[in-house]
Amino acid sequence: MNNKFDELTKSLAQSVTRRAALKQFGVGLAGLALACFGLPNKAGAVTYQGYCEVSTYGGLLNSYSYTGVCLDINGCVGNSSTDCPAAGIPTNSAMKNKVRRACFSEYSPKGCSFTL
């Protein structure tokens, strides 16, 4: 073991030409740049598919309005989505019989998607 250590120290103590040192430094910088910028990032946003959430208003008429939220009923995850009408926009009267419940929310049959 001591023999290998001695060989290592001797090789480190040998002089290196300026050209060889710059070449090794350049290779190191290229490796650093590739590691920082060139490798793809495995993490990314997850896209969910769901339905536009609605809420009740209007007392006895049991009317609905959109909340602007897209609800993934399989994972009970929701987020705002441009696929859904803005919050407060009322649904049409035919929607009354099409509204379903899931995840402690009510949703319309209008499909949407969002990313987290």
LINNOR-V845465 format. One line per field, one symbol per residue. ss: DSSP state (@ for helix, = for strand, . for the rest). Layout:
# LINNOR-V845465
ss=???
This chain:
# LINNOR-V845465
ss=.@@@@@@@@@@@@....@@@@@@@@@@@@@@@@@@@@@........===========.@@@.==========....====.........=..@@@@@..===..===========.
